[in-house]
Amino acid sequence: EVVANVQFGGAKRNRLYICGTTSLYAMYVQAHGVSHPR
């Protein structure tokens, strides 16, 4: 399956969302994503 997009999310930004061609996957990871300035 081809990956179209990835994005960190969740309260601690340690959940990785992976959008495939026909599916959406989510997994907890040890890393934290960068928070966007508000």
HELIX and SHEET records of a PDB file:
SHEET    1   A 3 VAL A   3  GLY A   9  0                                        
SHEET    2   A 3 ARG A  15  GLY A  20 -1                                        
SHEET    3   A 3 LEU A  24  TYR A  28 -1                                        
END                                                                             
